[in-house]
């Protein structure tokens, strides 16, 4: 992946993270099933870490 592609992927992941976090907040408020949203956030956090690591390699 190019640096631009990684940056685009990072933006996409951040957007997804914010959306899912908002959904999770709503689920918690209405006492809904939040485990699925929590799992998605954990997955996104791992993906974000991977993309950040790859971007750091470009900067080295």
C-alpha positions as a Python dict, from the first residue, in 0.01 Angstrom:
ca = {
    (1, 'X'): (0, 0, 0),
    (2, 'X'): (113, 352, -68),
    (3, 'X'): (131, 614, 204),
    (4, 'X'): (-178, 784, 56),
    (5, 'X'): (-372, 456, 61),
    (6, 'X'): (-274, 400, 425),
    (7, 'X'): (-384, 751, 517),
    (8, 'X'): (-717, 696, 339),
    (9, 'X'): (-760, 364, 519),
    (10, 'X'): (-682, 537, 849),
    (11, 'X'): (-948, 800, 783),
    (12, 'X'): (-1200, 528, 699),
    (13, 'X'): (-1121, 330, 1013),
    (14, 'X'): (-1145, 641, 1231),
    (15, 'X'): (-1483, 724, 1081),
    (16, 'X'): (-1607, 370, 1142),
    (17, 'X'): (-1476, 380, 1498),
    (18, 'X'): (-1659, 703, 1577),
    (19, 'X'): (-1982, 571, 1423),
    (20, 'X'): (-1967, 243, 1615),
    (21, 'X'): (-1877, 423, 1938),
    (22, 'X'): (-2186, 638, 1894),
    (23, 'X'): (-2397, 329, 1828),
    (24, 'X'): (-2252, 167, 2140),
    (25, 'X'): (-2338, 471, 2349),
    (26, 'X'): (-2697, 450, 2225),
    (27, 'X'): (-2717, 76, 2294),
    (28, 'X'): (-2588, 125, 2647),
    (29, 'X'): (-2839, 405, 2704),
    (30, 'X'): (-3134, 187, 2601),
    (31, 'X'): (-2984, -120, 2768),
    (32, 'X'): (-2942, -297, 2435),
    (33, 'X'): (-2700, -572, 2340),
    (34, 'X'): (-2368, -392, 2323),
    (35, 'X'): (-2130, -688, 2295),
    (36, 'X'): (-2130, -688, 1915),
    (37, 'X'): (-2040, -320, 1899),
    (38, 'X'): (-1768, -372, 2159),
    (39, 'X'): (-1620, -655, 1950),
    (40, 'X'): (-1622, -432, 1643),
    (41, 'X'): (-1441, -157, 1833),
    (42, 'X'): (-1172, -402, 1947),
    (43, 'X'): (-1126, -520, 1587),
    (44, 'X'): (-1102, -161, 1463),
    (45, 'X'): (-849, -75, 1732),
    (46, 'X'): (-626, -357, 1608),
    (47, 'X'): (-663, -244, 1247),
    (48, 'X'): (-585, 115, 1346),
    (49, 'X'): (-269, 0, 1525),
    (50, 'X'): (-158, -193, 1216),
    (51, 'X'): (-212, 104, 986),
    (52, 'X'): (-30, 338, 1224),
    (53, 'X'): (261, 94, 1235),
    (54, 'X'): (278, 79, 855),
    (55, 'X'): (268, 459, 835),
    (56, 'X'): (556, 481, 1081),
    (57, 'X'): (759, 258, 851),
    (58, 'X'): (713, 514, 572),
    (59, 'X'): (842, 789, 798),
    (60, 'X'): (1156, 599, 905),
}
